[in-house]
Amino acid sequence: MAPTSTKSFTRVYPRAHNHRLSSRSAGAEWRALGWLARHPLFLLALAALIGALVLAGPLVTGCVLGGLLLIGGLWGRCHPATFDRWAAPLLRPAWRRWTAYRGRRWAAVLADCELARENRRTGRLVVPRLLRVRSSSPSIDTLYVRPARGQDLRTWTDRADALADALTAHRVAITRTRPGVLAIVVEREMPFDHVIPAPDIPSDSADVDLSALDVGDNEHGQPFTLRVLGTHVLVAGASGSGKGSLLWAPMRAMGPAIRDGLIRLWVIDLKGGAETSRGAPLFHRHAPTMTDALRVLHDVRDVLKQRQEHMRANNLRRLDVSADWPLDVVVIDEMAMLTAYGERSDVRDALRLLAELLTQGRACLISVMGYVQEPSKDVVDVRELFPTRVCLGVTAASHVDMVLGEGARERGALADEIPGDPRHAGIGFVIDQGSRLPVRFRAAYVSDTEIDELVDRCAPVPRLRALAPSDQDETDDSGRAV
């Protein structure tokens, strides 16, 4: 007799947690719809193209597209300055987004750098989302990324060097812009691998453009110019960053106007005058001590008041540069010695006089050019009164925004990443006043021989005239040349 088999009559009930989410990933069609929702411009462009093909036909549509490409190419070739300023910042990010940072390549780069991880439940690769690409210049891209869950700023900064190598970039800097969003500044290359020669001295004062002095080259291969008429200039940079280039190069560009009495240089150098004494014959006044500096500031303030009185009496809103009304340029080498590190009473007087010149001087043909190593508010209390600001290589990331304005570093002004060796002296950033984007430049190097050439050719000759006995007490520091 065969043994009877015992069967289990236990009823199987559904498990209480069988409602958990499926481990299957969303279908490709849903991912495609999500992608289109995040990129509506692509959908609009596709719809516009289809509409043009239906309404105008392929021939007309092709001719229009070809004409637009031709116009863009001719614009870029014939007038690169305006193309780089207006069109390139719009076209370049789109090109980079769909080439260097396209989906699968971006995922592969992050996976190789251990910044993408596998979802243990679904087995899919979780890739930090690239939200936006900005490209302010040919050599710098800014990527806005939403990191994967569980990642923070340190996760990314620890892998910055690996990410730079994976992107074949010169350098990568990463900051946190807001909760859940990182800004990755990709410096693709260093555009300046050679020293910029000193600008030629113009042959005549009529050739001097005080609104655009040629002092170097920018990263687009165009002249980098500096305005001195109707503005004040602050140059910040660590020791050895090349501030001297932005002191002497403008003087070379202004040389004939200095010689002809159209520009007067009032130079304050509280490091004993050692770094500026070579050009002393060019200067209207030279102040190597705090006492001399305060006297110079007082005298320039007196010129300001005299000119304001003249303008009020003659119902003038501004003055034009002439031999009678020269442009007075106050050059302050190492402002911290004047505004922070001196005796408290001297610093207070200097700040008061500087504030008067900076707030009232532009209409009266008075410009201030200040040079400083540490641009914090404690050191340069009048920093915000300088409309034109230039940032050379600095030692802290916070210094960049102090000089160029909030968010400048995030937009690509990596001045704190500029190497401090002499091979990179003179490299810095300014903010383009039209696009508000940072532009990298390199100031021209001016040697001692070229300073001597400037002095020999452009030192002003004293203007002499016979004085009546009653005129003996007159000085030549009034607003008008004597």
WOMOVEN-V968520 format. One record per residue. N is the residue number from 1. SS is DSSP state (alpha for helix, beta for strand, coil for the rest). D_LAST is the distance of its C-alpha to the last C-alpha in Angstrom with 1 decimal. Layout:
BEGIN
{{N | SS | D_LAST} {N | SS | D_LAST}}
END
This chain:
BEGIN
{{1 | coil | 139.0} {2 | coil | 135.3} {3 | coil | 133.1} {4 | coil | 131.4} {5 | coil | 127.7} {6 | coil | 125.8} {7 | coil | 123.0} {8 | coil | 120.2} {9 | coil | 120.1} {10 | coil | 116.8} {11 | coil | 114.6} {12 | coil | 111.1} {13 | coil | 108.5} {14 | coil | 104.9} {15 | coil | 102.5} {16 | coil | 100.4} {17 | coil | 97.1} {18 | coil | 97.9} {19 | coil | 95.2} {20 | coil | 92.4} {21 | coil | 89.9} {22 | coil | 90.9} {23 | coil | 89.6} {24 | coil | 89.2} {25 | coil | 85.7} {26 | coil | 84.6} {27 | coil | 85.5} {28 | alpha | 83.1} {29 | alpha | 83.0} {30 | alpha | 81.7} {31 | alpha | 79.0} {32 | alpha | 78.0} {33 | alpha | 77.8} {34 | alpha | 75.7} {35 | alpha | 73.3} {36 | alpha | 73.0} {37 | alpha | 72.2} {38 | alpha | 69.4} {39 | coil | 68.0} {40 | alpha | 68.3} {41 | alpha | 65.9} {42 | alpha | 68.3} {43 | alpha | 71.0} {44 | alpha | 68.9} {45 | alpha | 67.9} {46 | alpha | 71.6} {47 | alpha | 72.7} {48 | alpha | 70.1} {49 | alpha | 71.2} {50 | alpha | 74.9} {51 | alpha | 74.2} {52 | alpha | 72.3} {53 | alpha | 75.2} {54 | alpha | 77.7} {55 | alpha | 75.9} {56 | alpha | 74.2} {57 | alpha | 76.2} {58 | alpha | 75.4} {59 | alpha | 74.1} {60 | alpha | 71.4} {61 | alpha | 70.5} {62 | alpha | 70.1} {63 | alpha | 68.0} {64 | alpha | 65.6} {65 | alpha | 65.3} {66 | alpha | 64.8} {67 | alpha | 62.1} {68 | alpha | 60.3} {69 | alpha | 60.4} {70 | alpha | 59.3} {71 | alpha | 56.3} {72 | alpha | 55.3} {73 | alpha | 55.6} {74 | alpha | 53.6} {75 | alpha | 50.9} {76 | alpha | 50.7} {77 | alpha | 50.6} {78 | alpha | 48.2} {79 | coil | 45.7} {80 | alpha | 46.1} {81 | alpha | 42.9} {82 | alpha | 44.2} {83 | alpha | 47.8} {84 | alpha | 46.9} {85 | alpha | 45.0} {86 | alpha | 47.6} {87 | alpha | 51.0} {88 | alpha | 51.3} {89 | alpha | 51.1} {90 | alpha | 54.0} {91 | alpha | 56.1} {92 | alpha | 55.7} {93 | alpha | 57.2} {94 | alpha | 60.3} {95 | alpha | 60.8} {96 | alpha | 60.5} {97 | alpha | 62.8} {98 | alpha | 65.6} {99 | coil | 65.2} {100 | coil | 63.9} {101 | coil | 64.9} {102 | coil | 68.0} {103 | alpha | 71.0} {104 | alpha | 73.3} {105 | alpha | 70.7} {106 | alpha | 68.8} {107 | alpha | 72.2} {108 | alpha | 73.0} {109 | alpha | 69.6} {110 | alpha | 70.0} {111 | alpha | 73.7} {112 | alpha | 72.8} {113 | coil | 70.2} {114 | coil | 72.7} {115 | coil | 70.7} {116 | coil | 73.5} {117 | beta | 76.9} {118 | beta | 80.4} {119 | coil | 81.9} {120 | coil | 85.0} {121 | coil | 86.9} {122 | coil | 86.2} {123 | coil | 85.4} {124 | coil | 82.3} {125 | beta | 78.9} {126 | beta | 76.4} {127 | coil | 73.0} {128 | coil | 69.8} {129 | beta | 68.6} {130 | beta | 65.4} {131 | beta | 63.9} {132 | beta | 60.8} {133 | beta | 58.6} {134 | beta | 54.9} {135 | beta | 53.0} {136 | beta | 49.2} {137 | beta | 48.7} {138 | coil | 51.0} {139 | coil | 51.3} {140 | beta | 51.8} {141 | beta | 54.5} {142 | beta | 55.1} {143 | beta | 58.8} {144 | beta | 60.0} {145 | beta | 63.4} {146 | beta | 66.1} {147 | coil | 67.8} {148 | coil | 71.6} {149 | coil | 73.3} {150 | coil | 73.3} {151 | coil | 70.1} {152 | coil | 66.8} {153 | alpha | 63.4} {154 | alpha | 64.6} {155 | alpha | 67.3} {156 | alpha | 64.7} {157 | alpha | 62.2} {158 | coil | 65.0} {159 | coil | 65.7} {160 | alpha | 62.1} {161 | alpha | 62.3} {162 | alpha | 65.6} {163 | alpha | 64.2} {164 | alpha | 61.2} {165 | alpha | 63.7} {166 | alpha | 66.0} {167 | coil | 63.2} {168 | coil | 61.9} {169 | coil | 58.5} {170 | coil | 55.9} {171 | beta | 55.7} {172 | beta | 57.0} {173 | beta | 55.6} {174 | beta | 57.6} {175 | beta | 56.7} {176 | beta | 58.6} {177 | beta | 57.0} {178 | beta | 59.6} {179 | coil | 63.3} {180 | coil | 65.3} {181 | beta | 62.4} {182 | beta | 60.6} {183 | beta | 57.5} {184 | beta | 57.9} {185 | beta | 54.8} {186 | beta | 56.0} {187 | beta | 53.4} {188 | coil | 55.2} {189 | coil | 53.1} {190 | coil | 49.9} {191 | coil | 48.0} {192 | coil | 45.6} {193 | coil | 47.6} {194 | coil | 44.9} {195 | coil | 41.4} {196 | coil | 38.7} {197 | coil | 36.6} {198 | coil | 32.9} {199 | coil | 31.2} {200 | coil | 30.0} {201 | coil | 26.3} {202 | coil | 25.5} {203 | coil | 24.9} {204 | coil | 22.1} {205 | alpha | 19.6} {206 | alpha | 21.8} {207 | alpha | 24.6} {208 | coil | 23.0} {209 | coil | 24.8} {210 | coil | 23.1} {211 | coil | 26.4} {212 | coil | 28.6} {213 | beta | 27.4} {214 | beta | 30.4} {215 | beta | 31.2} {216 | beta | 35.0} {217 | beta | 38.2} {218 | beta | 40.3} {219 | coil | 44.1} {220 | coil | 44.7} {221 | coil | 43.3} {222 | coil | 40.2} {223 | beta | 36.5} {224 | beta | 35.3} {225 | beta | 31.9} {226 | beta | 29.5} {227 | coil | 27.3} {228 | coil | 23.9} {229 | coil | 22.5} {230 | coil | 23.9} {231 | coil | 25.9} {232 | coil | 26.2} {233 | beta | 28.3} {234 | beta | 30.9} {235 | beta | 32.6} {236 | beta | 35.8} {237 | coil | 38.0} {238 | coil | 40.2} {239 | coil | 39.5} {240 | coil | 39.8} {241 | coil | 39.4} {242 | coil | 36.4} {243 | coil | 33.4} {244 | coil | 31.5} {245 | alpha | 32.1} {246 | alpha | 30.3} {247 | alpha | 27.3} {248 | alpha | 26.9} {249 | alpha | 28.2} {250 | alpha | 25.6} {251 | alpha | 22.9} {252 | alpha | 24.7} {253 | alpha | 24.9} {254 | alpha | 21.2} {255 | alpha | 20.4} {256 | alpha | 19.0} {257 | alpha | 16.7} {258 | alpha | 15.3} {259 | alpha | 15.0} {260 | coil | 13.2} {261 | coil | 10.5} {262 | coil | 12.8} {263 | beta | 14.0} {264 | beta | 12.9} {265 | beta | 16.0} {266 | beta | 16.8} {267 | beta | 20.2} {268 | beta | 23.0} {269 | beta | 26.0} {270 | coil | 28.5} {271 | coil | 31.0} {272 | coil | 29.4} {273 | coil | 26.8} {274 | coil | 29.6} {275 | coil | 29.4} {276 | coil | 25.7} {277 | alpha | 24.8} {278 | alpha | 25.7} {279 | alpha | 22.6} {280 | alpha | 20.3} {281 | alpha | 18.1} {282 | alpha | 17.3} {283 | coil | 16.1} {284 | coil | 12.8} {285 | beta | 15.3} {286 | beta | 19.0} {287 | beta | 21.5} {288 | coil | 25.1} {289 | coil | 26.6} {290 | alpha | 27.3} {291 | alpha | 25.5} {292 | alpha | 22.3} {293 | alpha | 22.9} {294 | alpha | 23.3} {295 | alpha | 20.1} {296 | alpha | 18.2} {297 | alpha | 20.2} {298 | alpha | 19.4} {299 | alpha | 15.7} {300 | alpha | 16.0} {301 | alpha | 18.4} {302 | alpha | 16.0} {303 | alpha | 13.6} {304 | alpha | 16.9} {305 | alpha | 17.9} {306 | alpha | 14.8} {307 | alpha | 15.2} {308 | alpha | 18.9} {309 | alpha | 18.5} {310 | alpha | 16.6} {311 | alpha | 19.3} {312 | alpha | 22.0} {313 | alpha | 21.0} {314 | coil | 20.8} {315 | coil | 23.8} {316 | coil | 22.2} {317 | coil | 24.0} {318 | coil | 21.4} {319 | coil | 18.0} {320 | coil | 17.8} {321 | coil | 15.6} {322 | coil | 13.0} {323 | coil | 9.7} {324 | coil | 8.5} {325 | coil | 10.9} {326 | coil | 11.6} {327 | beta | 14.9} {328 | beta | 14.8} {329 | beta | 18.1} {330 | beta | 19.7} {331 | beta | 22.4} {332 | beta | 25.2} {333 | beta | 27.8} {334 | coil | 31.1} {335 | coil | 30.5} {336 | alpha | 33.8} {337 | alpha | 32.5} {338 | alpha | 30.0} {339 | alpha | 32.2} {340 | coil | 35.7} {341 | coil | 36.4} {342 | coil | 34.3} {343 | coil | 35.3} {344 | alpha | 36.3} {345 | alpha | 33.8} {346 | alpha | 30.9} {347 | alpha | 32.1} {348 | alpha | 32.4} {349 | alpha | 28.9} {350 | alpha | 27.6} {351 | alpha | 29.7} {352 | alpha | 28.6} {353 | alpha | 24.9} {354 | alpha | 25.7} {355 | alpha | 27.9} {356 | alpha | 25.2} {357 | alpha | 22.8} {358 | alpha | 25.8} {359 | alpha | 27.2} {360 | alpha | 24.1} {361 | coil | 21.3} {362 | alpha | 22.5} {363 | alpha | 21.8} {364 | alpha | 18.3} {365 | coil | 17.4} {366 | beta | 18.2} {367 | beta | 21.0} {368 | beta | 23.0} {369 | beta | 25.1} {370 | beta | 27.8} {371 | beta | 30.5} {372 | beta | 33.8} {373 | coil | 37.3} {374 | coil | 39.3} {375 | coil | 38.3} {376 | coil | 40.6} {377 | coil | 39.7} {378 | coil | 40.3} {379 | coil | 37.6} {380 | coil | 35.0} {381 | coil | 35.6} {382 | coil | 32.8} {383 | alpha | 34.2} {384 | alpha | 35.1} {385 | alpha | 31.5} {386 | coil | 30.7} {387 | coil | 31.7} {388 | beta | 31.7} {389 | beta | 33.9} {390 | beta | 35.2} {391 | beta | 38.2} {392 | beta | 39.0} {393 | coil | 42.2} {394 | coil | 43.0} {395 | coil | 45.9} {396 | coil | 47.4} {397 | alpha | 48.5} {398 | alpha | 47.2} {399 | alpha | 43.6} {400 | alpha | 43.6} {401 | alpha | 44.2} {402 | alpha | 41.7} {403 | alpha | 38.9} {404 | alpha | 40.1} {405 | coil | 42.1} {406 | coil | 45.8} {407 | coil | 48.2} {408 | coil | 45.8} {409 | coil | 47.9} {410 | coil | 51.1} {411 | coil | 49.6} {412 | coil | 49.1} {413 | coil | 45.9} {414 | coil | 47.7} {415 | alpha | 44.7} {416 | alpha | 46.9} {417 | alpha | 49.3} {418 | coil | 46.7} {419 | coil | 48.0} {420 | coil | 45.8} {421 | coil | 46.3} {422 | alpha | 43.6} {423 | alpha | 45.3} {424 | alpha | 44.1} {425 | coil | 40.6} {426 | coil | 38.0} {427 | beta | 40.7} {428 | beta | 40.1} {429 | beta | 40.4} {430 | beta | 38.3} {431 | beta | 39.7} {432 | coil | 39.6} {433 | coil | 38.2} {434 | coil | 40.8} {435 | coil | 44.0} {436 | coil | 43.1} {437 | coil | 44.8} {438 | beta | 43.5} {439 | beta | 42.3} {440 | beta | 42.4} {441 | beta | 39.8} {442 | beta | 38.9} {443 | beta | 35.4} {444 | coil | 34.7} {445 | coil | 35.0} {446 | coil | 32.0} {447 | coil | 33.3} {448 | alpha | 31.6} {449 | alpha | 31.7} {450 | alpha | 29.9} {451 | alpha | 27.2} {452 | alpha | 26.9} {453 | alpha | 26.8} {454 | alpha | 23.9} {455 | alpha | 21.9} {456 | alpha | 22.9} {457 | alpha | 22.0} {458 | alpha | 19.0} {459 | coil | 17.0} {460 | coil | 13.3} {461 | coil | 12.4} {462 | coil | 9.4} {463 | coil | 7.0} {464 | coil | 7.8} {465 | coil | 7.9} {466 | coil | 10.5} {467 | coil | 10.3} {468 | coil | 13.2} {469 | alpha | 15.5} {470 | alpha | 14.9} {471 | alpha | 11.1} {472 | coil | 12.1} {473 | coil | 12.5} {474 | coil | 9.0} {475 | coil | 8.1} {476 | coil | 5.7} {477 | coil | 8.7} {478 | coil | 8.4} {479 | coil | 9.4} {480 | coil | 6.4} {481 | coil | 3.8} {482 | coil | 0.0}}
END
